[in-house]
Amino acid sequence: MQIKTLRLHNYRSYSDRTFNFDDGLNILVGENAQGKTNVIEAIFFAVIGKSFKTAKEKDVIRWGQESGYLCGEFAKKYRDVKIELFFDTKHKKSVKIDDVGIKKIGELMGATNAVFFSPDELKLVKESPEERRRFMNIDISQTNKRYFYLIGRYDKVLANRNKLLKSSKDINVIKQTIDIWDRALSDLAEKIAAERKKFVDELAPLARSAHQYISDGKEDIVIKYVSSFDEDYAEKMNKALQKNLEKDFKLGYTTVGVHRDELDIFLNGTEVKNFGSQGQQRTVALSMKLAELEIIKNRTGEYPILLLDDVFSELDASRRKKLLKFTARTQTIITCTEYDEKIGGNVIKIKKDSE
C-alpha cells in the first residue's frame, strides 16, 4: 500500500500544495517549523480520521481561513482509493471515499492503513495506561471495523452508567436501573478484551524480534496484556460492578472494566516504564510500532504506510541504519532537518508558505 499524492488546501501552514510520493523511501527535508509534520499529520488524518496533534479538528484550518481541505490518493494491492476530508470552522468535518460521502468515521477504517511514530510516542511506554489502550484501539481498529464499533458502544454505555451514578444522592434509586448498564457493559467488555488479547499475543513476538534486530540482540522485551479479569470476563466483571457499586457511587465513575486494562512491558526482565532509560524506552516504543507493520501485513495482505516524524535525530548511526533497512519492505515517509544523500530516496524539500 502506498500514498501516491497528497493535496493540501488551507491546511495548517499550506495555502495550496500537492506532494508526490515514491513507492519506497520518501524524505521530507526542511528547517524546524516549516510544515514537515503537517504533511505527516495530514496522511494520518486521511487514514484514521483523527489527528495525532489536536483533538480540535478546526485547528488544522489555515489561520485566517474559513475552511480547509486535504485529499490523499492511495494505491492498494488490487485497487486505488481516494480519500478527501473537508474542514469548516462552522461545521463538523466531512469525509468522502472515492467521491462518496460517508456518514460514520468507522467506514474509513481499513480503507487505507498507516503506522505513525515520532519521539513523542515515547508516551506509549512512559506515560499512563490510557496511551497504551489508545495504541491498541487504533491498531486493532485499522483491520477490524467490528472492534472500532465495539469501542464506540462501550464508551457510550460507560458514559451512561457514569451519568446514572451521579444522577441521585440516593444509592437505592440508582440500584433500580443500574443492572441494565452493568450487563451491557460487561458483555461489550468481554468482546473487547478478547480482541486485545489476540492482538497482544501477535504483537509480543513481533516486537521482540524487531527490538532484538535494532539493539543487536543486546536487549529483550516482553509484552503482556494485563486484563481486569481472565476467563468468564463478562460474568466476573458484572459481579465486580455490583461489588464496587458503593465505591463507584461515591466516586461518580466506574472503576472496573476494559477501560482500566493495561500493557506491561519489560526490558531484560525489568519494567521499562519505571526503570528503562529514555533511549531504551524510545527503542521499545519504536519496536512496538514496527511490529504493527507486520500485524497489519498479516491481517490485510499488504504493508501499511510507515510515517516517521523526526526519528533520525533521536537514534545513533547504527540504529538509524538498521531502521532504514527494516523499513525497506514498505513505503516510508520520514521528516528530518538534515539529509545524507547516500541514503537515497525521494527527497521533498519543505519550506513554509509565505503568509
DACOR-V136656 format. One record per helix or strand of 2 or more residues. SS is the DSSP state (H for helix, E for strand). FROM is the first residue (numbers start at 0). LEN is the number of residues. Records with the same first field share a line. If there is no record, write none. Layout:
# DACOR-V136656
SS = FROM-LEN + FROM-LEN
This chain:
# DACOR-V136656
E = 1-10 + 13-7 + 24-5 + 66-9 + 79-9 + 93-4 + 99-2 + 113-5 + 220-6 + 261-6 + 269-2 + 304-5 + 331-5 + 345-4
H = 35-13 + 56-4 + 104-4 + 118-8 + 128-15 + 144-21 + 170-5 + 177-37 + 232-11 + 244-7 + 257-3 + 271-4 + 277-23 + 311-3 + 316-13 + 340-3
